[in-house]
Amino acid sequence: MKTLFDETQLSGMKLKNRFVRSATHDGMADALGHVTEKLITHFEELAKGGVGTIITGLTNVTDLEKIVPGQMAIYNDSFIDEYQKLTDTVHQYDSKIILQLVCNGAQNRSRNEGVLWAPSVFDNEPTIAGATEMTKEDIKVMQAAFVNGAVRAKKAGFDGVQLHVAHGYLLSRFLTPYYNRRTDEYGGTIENRARVVVEIVERIVKSVGEEYPVLAKVNCEDFMEQGLTFTECLDLCKMLQKAGLSAVEISGGTALSRAGEGTIRKVTPESEPYFKNYAAELAENLSIPVICVGGIRDINGLEDIVNQTKIEYLSMCRPFIREPELINRWVSGDRTPAKCISCTKCFGVETQCIFNK
Ligand SMILES: Cc1cc2nc3c(=O)[nH]c(=O)nc-3n(C[C@H](O)[C@H](O)[C@H](O)COP(=O)(O)O)c2cc1C
């Protein structure tokens, strides 16, 4: 019988419980992506609140793309010492911290300088207006930036890294037939569309060692015309597993998903975690741990998920924005559901719950 507070091992990392703070853009880095005191205090609050593993907000691996103000970054070695301060702070509370690595690609609509990379560029597509179709040389530069980001993360004391391969950011767009119309070895079949990510995972594992946790957040489906399908997601996960991935977090959706089928959905007291069935089926077919995200609010029922399926970890984003201390509250015996009402008004330059203002 598994419990939510089992100590588990993920590659070389020991976790004190099965709860994960899913990657959340907190908007507290400075204009160039550097660490601020506010960001450190924010992560300290989360770690104090009892969550076993914290995944940071999306962190840009290159400054060739314009840095979105507030978004974290790790594009050169000057970040190592400042992140060490952040990871040391989190480790005081026996929590683990994983850095989420990203290239925004054409998802970054605030661009007014820098590159705006896309797998393909085609007519009449507003979401890639102004983007450049990546050459193979660009792909190499981008892949090296991910590898360098992971190496820096390890030096800075992060317990692992997570590749952002979901939600329509650059790596996710390579997987989506609608966005990826390439005719070279990076387009076409799912093997070709996944190649860019598989190569990054292989190179990161080679650089940081097999014990160092390398995770990915992927879409179970894009929920759009010409989107990544669930069958293709399973193929992708198997390829990443073979390449040395340590665990996969199952999300879904892009900005073009059908109404109600996006990444961040309305949650009601009756609704189930909305990607649970996808995560459960993937967990049946993979040997690496699966993390389920999306709509988890009620601790009652979570034990059933980890016992009745092979899902190992449970990840939340919005609930921790309202209640960074949520896990300690549940541990203390107050097992009422997360207070988050899923209004999603937490988005802003700085991420904040309207009830905490
Ligand atoms: C304010 C906000 C910021 C987010 N930032 C990120 C991010 O940086 N990286 C990421 O992979 N997902 C991000 N997400 C998506 C969440 O990690 C999560 O997948 C989604 O909100 C569903 O989980 P929930 O129902 O627990 O909120 C963000 C969501 C919100 C609401």
Ligand as a Chemical Component Dictionary entry (heavy atoms), coordinates in Angstrom:
data_LIG
# 
_chem_comp.id                   LIG 
_chem_comp.type                 NON-POLYMER 
_chem_comp.pdbx_formal_charge   0 
_chem_comp.three_letter_code    LIG 
# 
loop_
_chem_comp_atom.comp_id 
_chem_comp_atom.atom_id 
_chem_comp_atom.alt_atom_id 
_chem_comp_atom.type_symbol 
_chem_comp_atom.charge 
_chem_comp_atom.model_Cartn_x 
_chem_comp_atom.model_Cartn_y 
_chem_comp_atom.model_Cartn_z 
_chem_comp_atom.pdbx_ordinal 
LIG C1  C1  C 0 0.303  31.426 -13.329 1  
LIG C2  C2  C 0 0.715  30.157 -14.016 2  
LIG C3  C3  C 0 2.012  30.013 -14.471 3  
LIG C4  C4  C 0 2.420  28.808 -15.090 4  
LIG N1  N1  N 0 3.724  28.675 -15.483 5  
LIG C5  C5  C 0 4.143  27.496 -16.022 6  
LIG C6  C6  C 0 5.523  27.294 -16.348 7  
LIG O1  O1  O 0 6.380  28.161 -16.152 8  
LIG N2  N2  N 0 5.856  26.094 -16.892 9  
LIG C7  C7  C 0 4.943  25.086 -17.086 10 
LIG O2  O2  O 0 5.305  24.011 -17.548 11 
LIG N3  N3  N 0 3.649  25.245 -16.781 12 
LIG C8  C8  C 0 3.229  26.413 -16.236 13 
LIG N4  N4  N 0 1.918  26.563 -15.857 14 
LIG C9  C9  C 0 1.001  25.393 -15.970 15 
LIG C10 C10 C 0 0.968  24.626 -14.644 16 
LIG O3  O3  O 0 2.225  24.096 -14.276 17 
LIG C11 C11 C 0 -0.040 23.443 -14.653 18 
LIG O4  O4  O 0 0.350  22.543 -15.666 19 
LIG C12 C12 C 0 -1.482 23.892 -14.878 20 
LIG O5  O5  O 0 -1.754 25.115 -14.183 21 
LIG C13 C13 C 0 -2.511 22.858 -14.386 22 
LIG O6  O6  O 0 -2.306 22.533 -13.024 23 
LIG P1  P1  P 0 -3.210 23.135 -11.819 24 
LIG O7  O7  O 0 -4.636 22.740 -12.108 25 
LIG O8  O8  O 0 -2.659 22.483 -10.587 26 
LIG O9  O9  O 0 -3.050 24.615 -11.827 27 
LIG C14 C14 C 0 1.486  27.755 -15.266 28 
LIG C15 C15 C 0 0.162  27.924 -14.822 29 
LIG C16 C16 C 0 -0.223 29.094 -14.203 30 
LIG C17 C17 C 0 -1.646 29.224 -13.712 31 
# 
loop_
_chem_comp_bond.comp_id 
_chem_comp_bond.atom_id_1 
_chem_comp_bond.atom_id_2 
_chem_comp_bond.value_order 
_chem_comp_bond.pdbx_ordinal 
LIG C1  C2  SING 1  
LIG C2  C3  SING 2  
LIG C2  C16 DOUB 3  
LIG C3  C4  DOUB 4  
LIG C4  N1  SING 5  
LIG C4  C14 SING 6  
LIG N1  C5  DOUB 7  
LIG C5  C6  SING 8  
LIG C5  C8  SING 9  
LIG C6  O1  DOUB 10 
LIG C6  N2  SING 11 
LIG N2  C7  SING 12 
LIG C7  O2  DOUB 13 
LIG C7  N3  SING 14 
LIG N3  C8  DOUB 15 
LIG C8  N4  SING 16 
LIG N4  C9  SING 17 
LIG N4  C14 SING 18 
LIG C9  C10 SING 19 
LIG C10 O3  SING 20 
LIG C10 C11 SING 21 
LIG C11 O4  SING 22 
LIG C11 C12 SING 23 
LIG C12 O5  SING 24 
LIG C12 C13 SING 25 
LIG C13 O6  SING 26 
LIG O6  P1  SING 27 
LIG P1  O7  DOUB 28 
LIG P1  O8  SING 29 
LIG P1  O9  SING 30 
LIG C14 C15 DOUB 31 
LIG C15 C16 SING 32 
LIG C16 C17 SING 33 
# 
